[in-house]
Amino acid sequence: MKNTTKRLLIFIGIWVGIVIVVLSLRLFSVQGLLIIILSFLILALILGVLDLILYTKIRRININFSKDNNLKKALETAEKFSKLPLTKAEKQMLILTLIYLYQVQGNLEKISDLYSKYPVDTFDFKRRYAYYLLKKDYYIIRNDKEGYLNLDQEERIALKIKEDEDLDEKRESLFYFSLQEGYVDYAIKDEVLNNLKNYSENSIYDCVYYHYILYKISSLEHKPFKIESKILESAKNTWLYEKMLELENN
């Protein structure tokens, strides 16, 4: 809100400056009025275009990361945007982007700070679903099943989600927890793997996660497996890298 006000003040300041110039030149005529109106419309258009460009660039941070898997570049870009005056919508999208990237990195300290600083009620209703999804991933990274289930219940109440909705996401998460608990839930295995495979086709990070699940299943089933060097390389700088090494060394 603070940044939005700052941008609005700059906009008003420039326009008032134009009005003062027009008046000082004594253009008390139709021509002067047209200059004032046109200057306002042009400035509003410029501000709108700049906002659209900025919003699109912030939105593309995660899209670009899903393709190039360059976490360092994505974080540097996001942190650079955080120093700019942003609208409320841009700020909220950027915070969600930073949370996502820090979670991929496994930086629990940074993530906890962001969740403390920006609770769910600081976001517009339409962004709260994304917020809850990210925070549930946070509990997955921490391997905190109880925290995940409590948050899932909070989300369903807050967003009025029925118990039979969003089951795919919940099953995928519970399947992950079952693997961490040392067993494979065969009742949902095929369905979960099929979903994760589909996600992996659009994101390098999701591809690494999918392969980690496959390796973990093989490990629990006492089947021989070899972690592909390409997958291990892609896992570097993410929380999954240590998980991969743990599998490889056991």
C-alpha positions in Angstrom: 0.0 0.0 0.0 2.9 2.3 0.9 4.5 1.7 -2.6 1.2 2.3 -4.4 0.7 5.6 -2.6 4.3 6.6 -3.6 3.6 5.9 -7.3 0.3 7.8 -7.1 2.0 10.8 -5.6 4.7 10.8 -8.3 2.0 10.6 -11.0 0.0 13.5 -9.4 3.1 15.5 -8.9 4.1 15.3 -12.6 0.5 16.1 -13.7 0.3 19.1 -11.3 3.6 20.3 -12.7 2.1 20.2 -16.2 -1.0 22.1 -15.0 1.2 24.8 -13.4 3.2 25.2 -16.6 0.1 25.5 -18.6 -1.4 28.1 -16.2 1.9 30.0 -16.0 1.9 30.3 -19.8 -1.6 31.7 -19.4 -3.2 29.2 -21.7 -6.7 29.9 -20.3 -8.3 28.5 -23.4 -9.6 25.4 -25.0 -6.1 24.6 -26.0 -4.9 24.8 -22.4 -7.7 22.6 -21.2 -7.0 20.0 -23.9 -3.3 20.0 -22.9 -4.3 19.4 -19.2 -6.7 16.6 -20.1 -4.4 14.9 -22.7 -1.5 15.1 -20.3 -3.6 13.4 -17.6 -4.7 10.6 -20.0 -1.2 10.1 -21.4 0.4 9.8 -17.9 -2.4 7.4 -16.8 -1.8 5.3 -19.9 2.0 5.3 -19.3 1.5 4.3 -15.7 -0.9 1.6 -16.7 1.5 0.2 -19.3 4.4 0.2 -16.9 2.3 -1.6 -14.3 1.3 -4.2 -16.8 4.9 -4.7 -17.9 6.1 -5.0 -14.3 3.3 -7.4 -13.3 4.1 -9.6 -16.3 7.9 -9.6 -15.5 7.2 -10.6 -11.9 4.8 -13.3 -13.2 7.5 -14.6 -15.6 10.1 -15.2 -12.9 8.6 -18.6 -11.9 7.8 -19.4 -15.6 11.5 -18.8 -16.6 12.7 -20.8 -13.6 10.6 -23.7 -14.5 12.4 -23.8 -17.9 16.0 -22.9 -17.1 16.1 -24.1 -13.4 18.4 -21.2 -12.6 17.4 -20.6 -9.0 20.1 -18.1 -8.3 19.0 -15.9 -11.3 15.4 -16.2 -10.3 16.0 -15.1 -6.7 18.3 -12.2 -7.8 15.5 -11.0 -10.1 12.8 -11.3 -7.5 14.9 -9.6 -4.8 15.7 -6.8 -7.3 11.9 -6.3 -7.9 11.3 -6.1 -4.1 13.3 -2.8 -4.0 10.9 -1.1 -6.5 7.7 0.7 -5.7 5.0 -1.8 -6.5 1.2 -1.9 -6.5 -0.6 -4.1 -4.0 -1.2 -6.8 -6.7 2.5 -6.7 -7.8 3.7 -6.8 -4.2 1.5 -9.8 -3.3 2.6 -11.7 -6.4 6.2 -11.0 -5.7 5.9 -12.2 -2.1 4.4 -15.5 -3.3 7.2 -15.8 -5.8 9.8 -15.2 -3.1 8.2 -17.8 -0.9 8.1 -20.3 -3.7 11.8 -19.8 -4.6 13.0 -19.9 -1.0 11.1 -23.1 -0.5 12.7 -24.6 -3.5 16.0 -23.6 -2.1 15.1 -25.0 1.3 15.8 -21.8 3.1 13.5 -22.4 6.1 14.6 -19.3 7.9 13.7 -16.9 5.1 10.4 -18.7 4.5 9.4 -18.6 8.2 10.2 -14.8 8.2 8.0 -14.2 5.2 5.1 -16.3 6.6 5.4 -14.3 9.9 5.5 -11.0 8.1 2.8 -11.8 5.6 0.0 -13.9 7.1 -2.8 -15.1 4.9 -5.2 -12.3 5.7 -2.7 -9.8 4.1 -3.5 -11.2 0.7 -6.5 -10.7 -1.6 -9.0 -13.6 -1.4 -8.1 -14.8 -4.9 -4.4 -15.2 -3.9 -5.1 -17.1 -0.7 -5.5 -20.4 -2.4 -1.9 -20.1 -3.8 -0.7 -19.0 -0.4 -2.2 -22.1 1.2 -0.7 -24.4 -1.4 2.8 -22.9 -0.9 2.5 -23.1 2.9 1.5 -26.7 2.7 4.6 -27.3 0.6 6.5 -25.7 3.5 5.2 -28.4 5.8 6.2 -31.1 3.2 9.7 -29.8 3.1 9.8 -29.8 6.9 8.3 -33.3 6.9 5.6 -32.1 9.2 2.5 -34.2 8.5 0.5 -32.8 11.4 1.2 -29.2 10.5 0.2 -30.0 6.9 -3.1 -31.6 7.9 -3.9 -28.7 10.3 -3.3 -26.2 7.6 -5.3 -28.2 5.1 -8.3 -28.1 7.5 -7.8 -24.3 8.1 -7.7 -23.8 4.3 -11.0 -25.7 3.8 -12.8 -23.7 6.4 -11.3 -20.3 5.3 -11.9 -20.8 1.6 -15.0 -23.0 1.9 -13.4 -26.0 0.2 -15.4 -29.2 0.5 -13.7 -32.4 1.8 -14.1 -34.0 -1.6 -12.4 -31.1 -3.5 -8.7 -30.8 -4.3 -8.1 -34.5 -3.4 -5.3 -34.9 -6.0 -3.1 -32.4 -4.2 -3.8 -33.9 -0.8 -3.3 -37.5 -2.0 0.1 -36.5 -3.5 1.2 -34.9 -0.2 0.0 -37.8 1.9 1.8 -40.2 -0.4 5.0 -38.2 0.1 4.5 -38.5 3.9 3.9 -42.2 3.7 7.3 -42.6 1.9 9.0 -40.6 4.7 7.3 -42.9 7.2 8.9 -45.9 5.5 6.1 -47.4 3.4 4.5 -47.2 0.0 0.7 -46.5 -0.1 -0.1 -48.7 -3.1 -3.8 -47.7 -3.0 -2.9 -44.3 -4.5 0.6 -45.0 -5.9 -0.3 -45.2 -9.7 -2.6 -42.2 -9.5 -0.1 -40.0 -7.7 2.8 -41.0 -10.0 0.7 -40.3 -13.1 -0.1 -36.8 -11.8 3.5 -36.1 -10.8 4.7 -37.3 -14.2 2.4 -34.8 -15.9 3.7 -31.9 -13.7 7.3 -32.9 -14.5 6.8 -32.2 -18.2 6.4 -28.5 -17.6 9.0 -27.8 -14.9 12.6 -29.0 -14.3 12.1 -28.7 -10.5 8.9 -30.8 -10.7 10.8 -33.3 -12.8 13.4 -33.6 -10.0 10.7 -34.1 -7.4 9.0 -36.8 -9.5 12.3 -38.7 -9.9 13.0 -38.4 -6.2 9.7 -40.0 -5.5 10.5 -42.8 -7.9 13.9 -43.4 -6.3 12.4 -43.3 -2.8 9.8 -46.0 -3.9 12.6 -48.2 -5.3 14.6 -47.8 -2.1 11.7 -48.8 0.1 10.9 -51.8 -2.2 14.6 -52.8 -2.0 15.0 -52.5 -5.8 18.3 -51.4 -7.3 18.3 -47.9 -8.7 20.8 -45.4 -9.9 20.2 -41.6 -9.6 20.8 -40.0 -13.0 23.6 -37.5 -13.0 21.4 -35.1 -14.9 18.7 -35.3 -12.2 21.3 -34.9 -9.4 22.7 -31.9 -11.2 19.3 -30.3 -11.6 18.6 -30.9 -7.8 21.6 -28.8 -6.8 20.8 -25.7 -4.8 17.4 -27.1 -3.9 16.2 -28.9 -0.8 15.9 -32.1 -2.8 19.7 -32.4 -3.3 20.3 -33.6 0.2 17.4 -35.9 -0.1 18.9 -37.4 -3.2 22.3 -37.9 -1.6 20.7 -39.5 1.4 19.0 -42.0 -0.9 22.2 -42.6 -2.8 24.2 -43.2 0.4 21.7 -45.6 2.0 
